[in-house]
Amino acid sequence: MSGARPAAGEGIAGGGRRGRVERRTKETTVLVEIDLDGTGNVDVSTGVGFFDHMLAQLGKHGLFDLTVKTEGDLHIDSHHTIEDTSLALGAAFRQALGDKTGIRRFGSAACPLDETLAQATVDLSGRPYLVHREPEGMAPMIGPDYDTTMTRHILESFVAQAAICLHMHVPYGRNAHHIVEAQFKALARALREACEPDPRAVGVPSTKGVL
């Protein structure tokens, strides 16, 4: 990664939990800015319409102010654009978390969307790990440029850079759009809960003294 980066976000007591990451490769140019204490303002443009829609769900339901600007090699396909954006998003999220003083650390949410239910549980542990289950036999594409197998890869990339543990489970669902969208909404709500201040917490919520 390259580009200017400010210091990592401060703990909750200091406010200013913001992250900014620029990622430049021969395949993509990505800018991500996130404010964990925002109001859900979103300005997203990746050139992949459905992915933009999912990132908007993440910001809106997480109450994160989120800016994402990506230019990628869409003349090939959307893979590099989605992957690199997800990596940068995870890095910005980790930066915004700062030292994690005073947060709840754990969060969970279940979000229905018509016939679909998505369940997300997160631990802002500092250790990346993903468990992901969704219904088999999904339609292979949503719109002209979103491969539905990318949902798992988005989460893998985000988790790896954010250094969090995420269990995502969609026990049932039929419509591919609903199955993917419910996952982003559940993730947003779980992250929102995990990032929130715990009024009873003192220091970092870990017996190790660091997350």
N, C-alpha and C positions, 0 to 999 in steps of 0.2 A: 504494500500500500504506500501511497505517496500523498503529498499535499499537506497543508497546514492542519495541525491538530492542537486544540487547546488542552489544558490540563484536564484530567479525568474529573467527572462530576463529584461534587462535595457530598457529604452525608446529609441526611434530611435536615439536621439542625442548621446547616449552613445554606440550605436551599441550592438553587441553580443546578439541578440534576439534568444536565444537557450533554449530549454527545454529538460530535461532528466527525465524519470520516469521508475521505475521498479515496477512491480505488481506481487506478488506471492500469489497464493492460492493453495489449494489442487488439483485444476483442471488445472491450467495454471501457466506458468512462462513467463512474458512479459518484454521486454525492448524496450522502444521507445526513440529515440533521434531526435530532429527536430531543424533546423535552418531556421528561417523565411526569412533570407536574403541570401539564398543559390542560387544555379544555377540549381536545379532540379536533383541533384545526389541522387539516390535511392538504398538502399540495404535492401531488404525486404524478410523475410522468415517466414511464419506462418504455413506452411504445408497444406494450402488451396489454391490451385493454382489460382482460379479465384479471390479470395480476395486479393492475392498478386498482381495480375494484376490491381485491382482497386486502391490499395494503391500506386502503381507505377504511375497511372494516377494522383493521388492527388499530389504527389511530383513533377512530371514532369511539370504539367500544372500550379501548384501554384508557381513554382520555389523555392520550399522548399527542402533543403537537408534533407532526411528522412531515418532513420535506424529503422527497426522493426524486432525484433527477438522474436518469440513466440514458446513455446513448450506447447502443450495442449493435452487433453484427446481425441484425434481424434478417438480412438478405440470406443468411445461412439457415438459422432457425432461432427460436427464442431461448434456447437452453442457456447460453452464456450470459445473456441479459438477466434472466431470472436468477441464476446461480450467483453471479457476482453481486447483484443487488441484495440478495439474502445474506451473503457473507458480510457485506458492508453494514447492513442493518443490525446484524448480531454484534459486530464490533462497536457500533455506535451505542447500542443498548448497554453493553458491558461498560463502556466508558461513562455513560450517564449514571450508572449505578454507583460509581465511586467506591467508597470503602464499605458501603451497605450498612452503615451504622443506623440502628433504630428501625429497620424495616421488618415486616412480618416474615419475610423469607419464603414461606410456603403460600401457594394459592391454588384454588381449584374452581372450576366452573363447568356447568353443563348447559349447553345451548341447543334448544330444538329449532328446527327450521322445517316447518310442515311435517313431512314424513320421516325426517332425519333427526338424529340426536348425536351430538358430539360432546365428549367429555375430555377436559384437559386438566392436568394436575402438574404444577411446576414447583421446582425447588431451585432457588437462586444460589446454588451450592458452590459455584466455582469449578464444578466438575461437569463436563459435557456428557450427556447420555440421553438417548432418544428411544422410546418405545412407541411404535406407531402401528395402529391397526385400523383399517377401513374396509368397507364391504368389497368383496371381489366382484369382478365382472362389470366394473364401471365403464361407461362410455370412454373411449380413448382420448377424445378431445372435447374441450369447451371453447366454443368460438373457433376462429381460424388459427389461433397460435398458442393455445394453452394445452399442453400435453398433461393429462391428469396424473401421470406417473411422477410429475414434477412436484406434487404437493409434499410427498415424503422428502424429496431432495431439498426443497425450501426449508423444511423444518430441520433437517440434518445440518444444513449450512448455517442456519440461524443459531441453533444450539451449540454448534462447534465454536463459533466466534463469541457468542454471549456467555459461554461457559455455564450453562444451566442444565438441569435435568428436566426433561419433559416427557410425560406419558400422555399420549393422545389416542383416544379410543372412540371409534364410531361404530357402535354395535349394530346399527341398522340404518338403512337409507336406500333410496332408489334413484333419485335424480342427481346426476354428477355435480351440477352447479350447487345444489343444496348441500351435498356431502362435503364439498370443499369449503364453501362459505361458512358453514356451521363450525368447521374446525378453526378458521381464523377468528371468528367471534368468540369461541370458547377460549382460545389462546389469549386473546386480548383481555378478556375478563379475568382469567387466571393470573396473568402478568400484573394487571392493575392491582389485584388483591395482594400479591406477593410484594409489590413495590411500596405499598402503603405504609405509613408510619404506624408502629405499634406503641401506644401510649405507655405501656408497661415495660417496654424493652429498654435495656441499658446496654449500650455498646453494640457489638456485632452478635447476631443471634446464632452463635455456634460455640460449642465447648472448646473448639480449637482456637478461638479468638480471632479467626480470620475466615472469610468466605472467598 
